[in-house]
């Protein structure tokens, strides 16, 4: 029991120190300000990445992740999931498995510390000893799925604006490669995820990959159906030589109609989803406020009358 306050104190102190370092000290802000006038390549090389603020902790995660026995198929699947979530560094896979291992070990330590207090039954104690570490190991994968879905949603919401800007660039005489490069530069402050994907497509084409392959890789990297439809339309347009401007304009209109329909669908589901919070949260509070005084008066007057009758 004495270890719990010490553990909580160390955890809170570390969290507050890290948050203050990132939000107040802002590592790399001076370098970003000095390199603001240079090109994007020099700026990216000079900036301090947010993920490397604590290199020693990242090294620890890599070391622990390398100890987890994983098959090459699982590594390839995990790498694709991390790429869909926006993490494409070479050490991302080992860091993820290190986080999973730390989560499992942490829950195992907590189970050992509080087993006698919460799990007096020997069967429950054995189940918790095995189940809690597995729960911590699998919870990291659930968090990764949430990050993937959030990034996919951001890509879907940013795609109509990108298509409109591509239409403007194409009407100005730019080719598809130049239009995607211009869109990636202009949309970077507003939609960084989609701008990053378009920049990767441009880099792949500059490296010598065919345009069709680069566009198909864009749809395969991200688990977003609308983006895959967009890449399929671009591939077909480029293959058959149809008008790129009309294709982009029609796709942008389709995306806006689709987003409007999805908004109407979500609005129609609100009435059903709100029933449960109202019934379990709002209704008991209203019942206590409205009927509470009457029930108290009834109990106050009824019980003495019942005693007199007996």
Secondary structure, 3 states (H helix, E strand, C coil): CHHHHHHHHHHHHHHHHHHHHHHHHCCCHHHHHHCCCCCHHHHHHHCCCHHHCCHHHHHHHHHHHHCCCCCHHHHHHHHHHHHHHCCCCCCHHHHHHHHHHHHHHHHHHHHHHHHHHHCCCHHHHHHHHHHHHHHHHHHHHHHHHHHHHHHHHHHHHHHHHHHHHHHHHHHCCCCHHHHHHHHHHHCCCCCHHHHHHHHHHHHHHHCCCCHHHHHHHHHHHCCCHHHHHHHHHHHHHHHHCCCHHHHHHHHHHHHHHHHHHHHHHHHHHHHHHHHHHHHHHHHHHHHHHHHHHHHHHHHHHHHHHHHHHC
